[in-house]
Amino acid sequence: MTPEQPRPRIVDVAFWFWAVAAAALFLNGLAGVTQRFGPVRAAAKPALTDGDVRNLVTYFRVWGVLCILLAIGIAFLAGRTRQGDKRFRRALIALSVVSVLGAIVMAGFGSVGPLLLIAALSLIVANVLIIRPTAQDWFDGGEHA
């Protein structure tokens, strides 16, 4: 990227999709971290033991922490990518792909909520936008223009 080249609009749009994904992941993480035994026990099937419910609460909390960490990582990398750094762009694409694959695995277990779906779709759209030729040329400094 050269200072004379203005940032393409497609890079800004991709950034905002990453911001939406980070916000959705963060909210999903907060929902997981704040799970308590009582409400989960009340919503769980009667066949589950208290030990099973405690394990489920632990699973929700660990998943919540992971979502929060992913949200922080995506937000940080998106900001640096918007500034034109190719290294952060590549890292963000890789993190986004891993996050979407994680969402697909979660879907296989039947535990995908609307926030996780919004985050996954936003990550896919952002990745598609950031690899478009217009964005690629900007990151390469206009070498292919």
Beta strands, then each sheet from edge to edge (+ up, - down):
end
